[in-house]
Amino acid sequence: MLIAGCGDNIEVPPGDGSINETEYVSVRNEPQHRHRFENEWVRMYDVLLPPKHVTLYHAHIQDTIYVTIHGSRLKSKSLVGFSMPIALPIPSGMVHLTEHKKAPSVHQVTNSGDGVARLVGVELKKEATEFVRKPVVGHGLKLKDTYAKVRVYELNLAPGESTGRIESGFTGLIISLTKASVSSESENMAPTIESFEPASWEWFDEASQMGFRNVGSSPFEAVLYELP
């Protein structure tokens, strides 16, 4: 992997700006980084890059966790941070955290592939705190990574399968990688059925004593982000 550094000591303030006479926008204002949801915990955006598309130069200053919905070959050119001058394959389903808060980035991204690239970025707005709960446990759930600000799980349910009741509870997001019909089940509420599409999502605030069942005819694949 070829990565080059550029402008690492430059402070990046919030909002739009310019560096060495090159203008850039906040990621919030980059047209292909489409805003989807925001609360006190997170801000989520959906990145959609057609083949050969080149984004505006844009700035990231919040720690962000990404999941690739539809992979392609991407490269980046940076005014601040690291460049990726050779297009590399970004596979579907890949999850990675970039700590933009301590290492801001101002870059331009090119989709060098022949297909659409789609990613969902989730900015983690709160400062890191210790997890007070044990990791979420359920059928089809697998803890993949634990960071200071988020735990990352894979969720895979075949048709008819259920996680069973998640006793510990959690606050966070589920982002779907596939098309599926899923029932959210709780002992205190009637089941609700959600029709998920790739990149669709659902926020859960202090969810407890609940579970998920795949009531459709195709596998449900998703990532779950648990926040402290």
C-alpha positions in Angstrom: 0.0 0.0 0.0 1.4 3.3 -1.0 0.6 6.2 1.4 2.1 9.6 1.4 1.9 12.3 4.0 1.1 16.0 3.3 0.6 19.0 5.4 0.5 17.1 8.7 1.0 20.1 11.0 -1.8 22.3 9.6 -4.7 23.0 11.9 -8.1 22.5 10.3 -10.8 24.7 11.8 -14.5 23.8 11.4 -16.3 24.8 8.2 -15.1 25.6 4.7 -11.7 27.1 4.0 -8.7 27.1 1.8 -5.1 25.8 2.0 -2.4 27.1 -0.3 -5.1 28.8 -2.4 -7.0 25.5 -2.8 -10.5 25.7 -1.5 -12.2 22.9 0.4 -15.6 22.4 2.1 -16.6 20.7 5.3 -17.5 17.1 4.8 -21.0 18.2 5.8 -21.1 20.3 2.6 -19.6 17.8 0.2 -22.4 16.9 -2.2 -21.7 13.1 -2.4 -21.5 12.8 1.4 -25.2 12.9 1.9 -26.5 13.7 5.4 -28.8 11.1 6.9 -29.1 11.4 10.7 -27.7 13.4 13.7 -28.2 13.4 17.4 -26.1 14.2 20.5 -24.1 11.0 19.9 -23.4 10.7 16.2 -23.8 12.2 12.8 -24.3 9.8 9.9 -23.8 10.3 6.2 -24.1 8.2 3.1 -21.3 8.4 0.5 -22.3 7.6 -3.1 -19.6 7.9 -5.7 -20.4 7.0 -9.3 -17.7 5.4 -11.5 -14.8 7.9 -12.1 -16.3 10.5 -9.9 -14.0 13.0 -8.2 -15.2 14.7 -5.0 -14.6 18.2 -3.9 -11.7 18.7 -1.5 -13.4 18.2 1.9 -12.3 18.3 5.6 -12.8 15.6 8.3 -12.3 16.7 11.9 -14.4 14.2 13.8 -13.5 10.6 14.6 -15.4 8.6 12.0 -16.2 4.9 11.6 -17.0 3.7 8.0 -18.6 0.7 6.6 -18.4 -0.1 2.9 -21.8 -1.0 1.4 -20.6 -1.5 -2.2 -16.9 -1.7 -2.8 -14.8 -0.2 -5.6 -11.3 1.0 -6.2 -10.6 4.4 -4.5 -7.7 6.8 -4.3 -7.3 10.0 -2.4 -5.2 13.2 -2.8 -4.7 15.2 0.4 -4.0 18.8 1.4 -3.8 17.6 5.0 -3.2 14.1 6.2 -2.3 11.0 4.2 -2.7 10.5 0.4 -3.5 7.2 -1.3 -2.2 7.9 -4.8 -2.7 4.4 -6.2 -6.3 3.2 -6.4 -6.8 0.3 -4.0 -9.8 -2.1 -3.8 -12.1 -1.3 -0.9 -14.2 -4.4 -0.3 -17.9 -4.5 0.6 -18.5 -5.0 4.3 -15.1 -3.5 5.4 -15.3 -1.5 8.6 -12.6 0.9 9.7 -12.2 3.8 12.2 -10.3 6.9 11.3 -9.3 9.2 14.2 -9.8 12.5 12.4 -10.0 14.4 15.7 -6.3 14.1 16.4 -5.2 13.8 12.8 -7.6 15.9 10.6 -7.8 15.2 6.9 -8.5 17.4 3.9 -8.7 15.3 0.8 -10.2 14.6 -2.6 -11.5 11.1 -3.3 -11.7 9.5 -6.7 -13.7 6.3 -7.5 -11.3 4.7 -10.1 -13.5 1.6 -10.4 -16.1 0.7 -13.0 -18.9 0.4 -10.4 -20.6 2.7 -7.8 -18.8 3.0 -4.5 -21.0 3.4 -1.4 -20.0 3.9 2.2 -21.7 5.0 5.3 -19.7 7.2 7.7 -20.7 7.8 11.3 -19.0 10.7 13.1 -18.6 9.9 16.8 -19.3 13.2 18.6 -18.8 12.4 22.3 -15.5 12.1 24.0 -14.3 8.6 24.8 -15.6 7.0 28.1 -15.4 3.5 29.5 -18.0 0.9 28.6 -20.1 0.1 31.7 -21.9 -2.8 30.1 -20.6 -6.1 29.0 -20.5 -6.7 25.2 -23.8 -7.4 23.5 -24.5 -11.2 23.2 -27.0 -12.8 20.9 -27.2 -15.5 18.2 -25.7 -14.2 14.9 -23.8 -11.4 16.7 -20.0 -11.3 16.7 -17.9 -8.7 18.4 -15.2 -7.6 15.8 -13.5 -4.6 17.3 -13.5 -2.5 20.5 -12.4 1.1 20.3 -12.5 3.9 23.0 -15.7 5.3 21.5 -17.4 2.3 19.9 -17.8 -1.4 19.8 -18.3 -3.0 16.4 -20.3 -6.2 15.8 -21.2 -8.2 12.8 -24.8 -9.3 12.6 -25.8 -12.3 10.4 -29.2 -13.9 10.5 -30.5 -16.5 8.0 -34.2 -16.4 7.2 -36.1 -17.4 10.3 -33.2 -16.9 12.7 -33.4 -14.6 15.7 -30.7 -13.1 18.0 -32.8 -14.1 20.9 -33.3 -11.5 23.7 -30.4 -9.1 24.2 -30.3 -8.8 28.0 -27.6 -6.2 28.4 -29.1 -3.5 26.3 -27.2 -1.0 24.2 -27.3 2.5 22.7 -26.2 2.6 19.0 -26.9 2.0 15.4 -27.6 -0.9 13.1 -26.6 -0.4 9.5 -27.8 -3.0 6.9 -25.5 -4.4 4.2 -28.3 -6.4 2.6 -32.0 -6.2 1.7 -34.1 -8.0 4.4 -37.2 -7.8 6.5 -36.4 -7.8 10.2 -38.7 -7.8 13.2 -37.6 -5.9 16.3 -39.0 -7.8 19.3 -39.3 -6.7 22.9 -41.2 -8.0 25.9 -42.7 -4.6 26.5 -43.7 -3.7 22.9 -45.4 -5.4 20.0 -43.0 -6.6 17.3 -42.3 -4.0 14.5 -41.1 -5.1 11.1 -38.5 -3.0 9.2 -37.8 -3.4 5.5 -34.1 -2.9 5.3 -32.2 -1.9 2.1 -28.4 -1.7 1.8 -27.2 1.4 3.8 -30.5 1.7 5.6 -30.2 2.1 9.4 -32.0 2.2 12.7 -31.0 4.1 15.9 -31.5 2.5 19.3 -31.4 4.5 22.5 -30.9 2.5 25.7 -32.6 -0.5 24.0 -32.9 -3.5 26.4 -34.7 -6.8 26.7 -35.1 -7.0 22.9 -34.0 -9.0 19.9 -34.1 -9.1 16.1 -35.6 -11.8 13.9 -35.2 -12.2 10.1 -38.7 -12.6 8.9 -37.8 -12.4 5.2 -36.6 -14.8 2.6 -33.0 -13.6 2.3 -30.1 -13.3 4.7 -29.8 -10.3 6.9 -26.2 -8.9 7.1 -25.5 -5.8 9.1 -23.1 -4.0 11.4 -24.0 -2.9 14.9 -22.2 0.0 16.5 -22.5 0.1 20.3 -21.7 3.4 22.1 -20.5 3.7 25.7 
